[in-house]
């Protein structure tokens, strides 16, 4: 291991600071810092900030003094230099999130089950479809399981979290696909090692429904854009357009892709620009008050739900309104409200609860718990034109 430290020549907070780095790995850098009692909060993207009065102690412990120019050059050469804009870290609501690289044929992708158990036949059909796209698919250990104690979970919380950690932190894995939704994500999400996830860099994450809890956590803690789209077990049972749309979004992304190929219904007219945030209504309401909740300020909220009668939808919308989740929202796009009240009853409720926000609002976007479930990226700039009935991505969903 080569640990490097430059002179204390960087001013800040009334002091001078050095930068401690490693040109081998972040793991070794963290271990060295920990051995000296340097707090984790001192880590900034690719180095630790060291106050001038501790410079001699760090050098005596084995760090090699170099110039600032040499330290940066060696980090670049080792592939360990991280620009601030590319670093996975929390960002304020309404800010664009970091996008993961696009997929290519031959890429390794992992399938995880962070929530409920998966029907074997539906899973196998979805895996075959991913393989037909030229992907090398790895199924994590507990995807085909069912927890003995709580049969609505694929495995215990630690096992599901462990599968996700191993998939994400595997340097060869380019994307992580959720096998399905269902309850359970909230139980395991706080068991994840967010520092390790950040250090692994941006990757594609795809899923919907209860995966909203994971989408919100990844956005709020890592500042990373993720994909709201079909789970692996629903890929084969969805329609052709949903499959083609997801494949195009992941492999051949371009600005100008649309979530609404057929015009929706303008409940409130107008036009709005902003990044996309949201997902499943019940999960958004349940996440409020946790450190993972990302509100709709400066954003276009996209919402869907399944199996909730009108009064429960009322309660969910009212909860989000009362907590301020909608404060500063720029526009609202409503997807499918499957097996809820009638479309007319849901629209009536939405007009009562959300129309007073005074922002453009579009009904009928094709995403949610129907066969047609078009994928879209969170944290990517989009334009909502309620009058035209469209939502268009202004940026490619992945890079």
N, C-alpha and C positions, 0 to 999 in steps of 0.2 A: 504494500500500500504506500502511495506517495501522498502525504497530506501537505497542503500548501497554504501559506499565509502571507498576505501582502502587508506593507507598512501601514501604521495607523494614520491614514491620510484622507479619510472620508468623513466629513463633518456631519453631525446630526444630533439633535436634542442637546446642544451645548457641549458635545464631546467629540472626540475623534475615534474612528472605528477602523478595524482591519476586517479582512474577509478570509474566512477559513474554508477551504474546499479540498476535495479529493479528485484526482484524475483517474480513479479506478471505479468507485461505486459510491452511491449514496448510503448504502447500508454500512460501509466501513466508516464513512464520514459521521453518520449518526452515532455509531458505537464509540468512536473517538471522542466526540463531543460529550456523550453521556458519561464517559469515564472521567471527564474533567468537571462534571457538574454544570455543563453549559445547557441552559433550558431549551426545550424544543421550540419555543416561540421565537428563538433567535435564528431559526432556519428560514431563509428567504430564497425560494425557488431552486437554487443550486449551491448555496453557500450559507455559512453561519456568520452573522455579524458579531464581531468580538470587540469589546471596548479596549481602548489603548492601554489601560492599566493591567489588562490580562494578557497582553501580547507576549511578554517574556515567559509567562507560565506556559502558554500554549507552545511556544518554540521549544522550551525545555522538555516538554512532553513528547516532542518528536516531529512537530510541524516544520517544514522547510521554508525559510524566508525566501520569497521571490518578489519581483516587481508586480504591480497590478497588471501591467500589460502581459507579462508572462503567465500569470495565473489565468487570465481570460483566454489566452491563446491555447493553453494546455487543456482547459475545459472544452473549448471548441474542438480541439483535435481528438479528445476522448468521447465526443458526442454527449457531453454532460452539461453543456451550457443551455440554459433555458431563458428565452426572452420573457419579459413580464407578461406580454399579451398572449403568450402561448402556455402560460403556467396554469395548471388546474388549481384554482383557488376560488373562494366565494366572490360573487359579484352582486352588486345592488340590483334590486328588481327593475325590470325594464331594459337591462343591458343585454346586448347580444352575447351569447354563450360561445365557447370554443367548440368548433366542429371537428369531428373525428375524420380520419382519412376514409375515402371511398373503398369499397371492396372490389377485388379482382379475382378472376378465376384462379383457383389454386390456394386461396387464402384459407387459413385455419380459423374456424369459428367454433364457439362452445355453446352448448345448450344447458341451461340451468333450470331448476324448479324452485324458485324462491317462495312459492306459495303452496297451492294445493296439489294433490296427486293427479297424475296424467293418465288418460285412457290410452292403453298401449297401441291400439289400432290407429287412433288419430295421430299419436306421436310418430309412429313409423311412417305414416303417409306424409307428414310434414318434413321429417328427416329426409325422405326420398326426394322431396321437392327441392330442398336446399342443396342436396348433392347433385341434382340435375342442373343446378346453376353453376356447377364447377367448384363448389366449396368443399373443403375437407372438414367434415363435421365431427366434433368430439362431444359425446354425451357424458355429462358429469355423473359422479357416482350415485347420487340419490334421486336422479330424475325419475326413475321408474319405481320409486318406493312409495310407501304409505306409512306414516307414523303410527306406531302401535298404540300410543296413548290417545292421540287426537287424530282421528281418521280423516279430518279435513285438511291435514298438512301432509306434504310429501315426505317429510322427515322432521326430526326435532330442529329447533331454531339454530343451534350451533352447527349442525350438519348442513343445513341449507345455506347458512352464511359462509361456511367453509368452502362449499362448492363454488359459490360466487367469487370468493377471494382467490381461490386457486385458478379459476378461469381467467379472471381479470388480470392477475399478476403474472400469468404465463406470457412471456415476451413474444411467443409465437402466435398467440391468439389475437386476431384482428377485430372480432366482434363477439358479443355475448347476446344470445337470443333466449328470451324467457319461453319455457315450454307452454305455459298457460298462466292465467291470472288466478282468481279465487283468493279467499282470505289467507293471510299469513305473512305478507311482506312486512307489515308493521311490526311483527314480533321479532324479525331477524335484522331489520335494517340498522339498528343501533349496535349490533354486534360486529359490524364491519369495521375494518381498520382503514380509516379514511386517509391517513397519511400514506399508507402503502398503495392504496388505489390511486392517489394523486401522483405518486412517483412512477406508477406503471404507465402513465401517459394516457392520452385520449383514445377511446375505442368506441365503436358503435354499440349501443345498447337498444334493444327493440323489445317491446311488449306493450300491453294496454290493460285497461280495467284496473284491478288492484295494484298493478305495476305502477300506477300513478304515485304511490308512496315512494317507490324507488326513483322514479323520474324526478320527483320533487327533491329528494335527498341529494341525488347526483347534481342537480342544477344548483341547489343552495350551498352545498358543501364543496363541490369541485368546480362549479362554473362551467359544466360540460353540457352541451346539447345532446339530447337523446331522441330516439324515434318512438313515437306513439304509433304502433302498428300491430298487426295480427301476431299472436303467439304461434309457436311452431305447431301446436296441436290443432289450431284453427286454420292453418294455411290451406290445407287440401280441401277443407269443407267450405272455404270462402269462394267468392266468384273469381272468374278469370281476370277481371279488371283489377281487383284488389291485389292479386299475385303479381300481375304485370306492373302495377304502380309501385309496389314495394321493391321489386327487382330493379326497376328503373331508378328509383330514389337512391338505392344503395350502390348501384354499379355505374349508372350513367346520369348523375345529378347535374342539373343545369338551373340557373336562375329562370324564373318564369313558370316553374311547375305550379300546378293548381291543385287545391284540395277540392274544389267545386267545379268539376268538368261540366256538370249541368247546373244552371242557375238555381240558387236557393231563393227563399222567400224573405223579403225585407220586412222585418217586424218594426224596426226603427230605421229610417233612411239615413244615408250619410256615408262618409269615407273615412278610414282611419289607417294609420301606419303604426307598426309596433312589432315587437317580438312575440312569439306565441308562448302561452303558458296555460296550464290547466290539466284536463284529463277527466277522470271519473269524479262526478260531483260529490258522492258520499266520501270518497277518500280525501278529496281536497278539504272537506269540512272536518274530517277526523284528524287531519294533520295540523290544523290550526292550533297554535299553542306549543307545538314542538319546534325544535331548532331546525327542522327540515322543511318547514312550510315556506314556500316562495309565493308571495302575493302577486296580484295582477297589476300593480302600479306600473304605468308606462307601457302596458302590454295589451295584446289582443287575447282575451280569454276564450279558450275552446273547451266545450263542456259536453259530456254525454252521461247517460245513466241507464240502468236496467233494473226492472223488478221493483220499482218504488211507486206506490200510489200517490195521488196528487197531494195529499196532506203531508206525506213524508218529503216529497220534493219541496214543498213549501217550507218545511222545517230546515232542509239543507240550504236552500237559497237564503233564508232568513238568517241562519247561523253565519254564513259567509258575509252577508251584509253587516250584521251586528259586530263582527270581529274586525271589520275594516278590510277584509281580503279584497274586495272590489274597489277600494279607494284608489282613484287615479287611473282606473282602467280606461283604455282608449276605444275598445270595441269588443263585441261578444259574438261568437259563432257557436251555434247550437247544433250538435250532431244528432244521433239517434237517441230516443228515449224509449227503449224497447220494453214492452210489457209493463209500462207505467200506466198512466191514464191515457185517454184518447189524445191524438195530436191536438185537437181543438182545446181540450182541457189544459194540456201542458202549455200551449201558446197563451191561453188566457192567464195562467199563473205567471208565466215569464213576463208578460206585459205588466202585470200588477207589481211584481217584485223588482224587475230589472229595468223596465223602460224608464222609470224615474231617474236612472243614472244619466240619461241624456246622451248616450253614445250609440253609434250605429250597431244594429243587432240583426244577425242573419240566422234564419231557421232552415234546417234541412241539409246540412253538410253531411256527406256520406261517410261517417266514421262512428264507431261504437260497436254494439253487440248484434249487428246484422251480418248477412253474408257479404255484403259490400262494406268493407272497412278499409278505407284509403289511409295510408300512412302519412304522417306529417312530422316535422322536426320541432321540438321545443327550443326556444331561445334563438330562433332564426327570424330575421326581419321578414315581414309580410305586409301586404296591403289588402285590407278589407274594403270592398266596394259593395255596400248593401244594396244600392240602387241597381247595380248590374248583377247582384246575386253571386259574387265571386270572392274567393280568398286566394291570393297569388303569392308564392314565395318570391321575395326579391333577391334572395341569395340561394346558391346551391345548398341543399340540405346537409351534404357532407362534402369534404374537400377532394 
